[in-house]
Structures are given as C-alpha cells and as structure tokens.
C-alpha cells in the first residue's frame, strides 16, 4: 500500500469518526461507517489491504531494479 493510499484511508477514518461522535451519522449507517473506518485505519497502520490481492491492485511504487 502506497503512502498516499495510507494517508487517504486515515483521513477518511478520522472524518467518519468525527461525524459519528458529533452525531451527524447515527444508527445502522453510523455502525456500518464506523466499522469501515476501523478497517481503513487498521489497513493503513498495517500497510496492507487484503482486498488488493484478489483484485490484483497495488498502490505501491515499483521498486527500482537493482543493477549489478
């Protein structure tokens, strides 16, 4: 997971958390978005998203080839 992806996920999680605790989102939607925020925060901290593997996605920059 690339740095930009991790930052975006963290920001989204923070926004959802603030909206939830301010009472802007509540009920079932609040719970679902809260779970999503926890998942976003966890994957950004770990640096790996389990959905990227089966979907064949990667937001990491390719490592430069080592020359000998």
Helices and strands as residue ranges (DSSP letters): H 3-21, H 27-46, H 50-55
